[in-house]
Amino acid sequence: MTRARPRLLVLACAMLLAGCAGTIVDPGAPSLAELPLGVWSEVPLGGDARCADGSAYAVQVRRGDPDALIVSFQGGGATWGRVDGVSPELLRLVGGLYVPRVTTVAASGLASPPADDALAGPTQVLVSYCSGDVHWGDADGVAGTGEAITQRGAANVRAALGWLGDQDLTPSELTIVGCSAGAYGALLWTPSLQARYPHASRSLLLDAGLGVVQAPFVTGEVGLASWRIDGAFAENGVAELLEAIDVGYFERLVAAVAGDFDGPIGIASTDRDLVQAVFWYLTGEEGSGFRIDPDLTTWSDAAMERIAALGRTPGVSTFVSDWRPSWAPIGTTGHCFTEHNDVWRAAGEPFRAWWAALRAGSVPASIDLR
C-alpha cells in the first residue's frame, strides 16, 4: 500500500516547500479543532486563492472523526472562452455555464448523510468550486458570454491542501470524490492527496465526469488550452500527458493516476446525462450540425464507449445507472448521485453497495443497470 515511489516523493517535497512559503493559507483561518462538530463551516483562505468574479475563496469543512477523511471536489459547470452560436434556450437549460463565487454546500447527498450511515462519521473537506476551470486552471479567462474572469482553480486547490496540511491529520482512511466538474479536480489532484497521506487506505470516486468532449475543445486555442493547466499537471506528475493531447486525454489521465494510486478507482455515470451531453455539444465547433437528439443517443454512445475503455484500466471499476430523479426531463437521466438524496433511498442502494466496496479497498466488478 505504501511502497515508495520517486514521483510521490517529489510531490511531497513540493507541497512541503509550498507550505513553508507561507502564502497559501490565510494565517487567520480557523483550525479544524476550532470548528464545531457535525456541521458545515466555511474556512476562508488567502494567497492567490480567489473566485472567478474576484471574490474571496473558502474551503468548506464538516468536522468529524479525524481518523477518516473525505475530500470532495465541488462541481458547478465550466467555461473556456466565449460560446457563440448557441441558442438562448440551450443556455437557459444549462442554467449558467459556471458558478462564479463560493456556493454553500447543499444539505443533500454526501454532504448530509443519515446519522447511521458509515459516511456520517468522517471529517469532510469540500474543495469549493468557483473558477470555471474544473479545479485545474491558472488563467485570466473569458466567460461564455465574453466577460473577463479570473480562473484560479489550481491556486484554490493548493490553498485547500495547504490548510489541510496545517491540521496535522494522519487519517487511516482517505476517500476522494468529485462530482461533475469536481470529478476532474478529484482525478488530477489525487496524486497530491496521496503524497500528503501516504499511509492511509484510499479510494477515488469520479461521479458524472467522463471527459467526453469534442476535438475543438482539446486542440483549439479556445478550450482546454485557455485554462493554462500546465502547472497543475506538473505538480501532480502528469505533465507529459499534455505533450500530445487529443480527445483521448482523459483515458490516459485516468490510467496515469490509477497506475500509481494503490487504491481502487470508481467511475460512475448515468447513460443519458443531460448535463454532460449539453457540455459535450458546447465543446464542438459552431455550425458543426450537431443538435442534441431527444434521447441523447449521440452523447450516450460516446459516453458508454468511454466507460468501456475506462473499465479495462487496471484498478478501475465502473458503475452505469439509468437513475432518473424527478427533475430530469423524459428521455434523460440524473447527474451526480453523490449530491442527491436519492443516494440514500431505494434508487441508490446498488450504488451505495458498489461504493462501499471501493471504500473497503476492493475493485468490485463493473455494474451496468440499464
Number of C-alpha atoms within 10 A of each C-alpha: 11 13 7 9 10 8 16 21 13 16 20 21 14 14 21 14 10 15 19 10 10 12 16 23 24 17 14 10 15 15 13 22 11 9 17 13 15 17 13 21 20 20 19 20 25 20 16 19 27 25 25 27 16 16 14 16 27 28 23 22 27 24 22 20 15 20 15 20 25 24 23 26 27 26 28 21 24 23 29 23 21 16 19 12 10 12 9 9 9 13 15 10 13 16 12 16 21 23 20 24 20 22 14 13 17 12 13 16 17 21 23 20 17 15 9 8 9 10 19 18 21 21 23 27 24 23 29 29 33 33 37 31 33 29 34 27 27 23 19 14 25 22 21 19 13 12 10 15 20 23 34 31 31 28 23 32 24 25 29 27 23 22 24 19 17 12 12 10 15 17 20 15 20 26 20 25 27 27 25 26 27 27 28 28 29 27 24 24 24 21 25 21 23 24 21 22 20 22 16 20 21 27 28 27 26 27 27 28 23 23 19 24 23 17 16 17 21 19 15 12 13 18 19 21 17 22 28 19 20 17 15 23 20 14 20 22 20 18 14 11 17 15 7 8 15 16 15 14 16 20 17 15 18 18 18 17 19 21 13 13 21 18 24 23 31 26 23 28 28 27 28 27 25 25 19 26 23 18 18 19 19 23 21 17 17 14 9 8 7 12 11 15 11 13 15 19 15 17 23 19 13 16 24 18 13 17 23 13 12 22 20 13 17 13 19 24 26 24 22 19 21 17 22 19 16 10 9 14 12 10 14 22 23 23 26 22 25 24 22 20 19 18 20 20 10 10 17 17 13 15 21 17 12 21 23 16 17 23 23 14 16 18 21 20 13 18 16 14 12 9
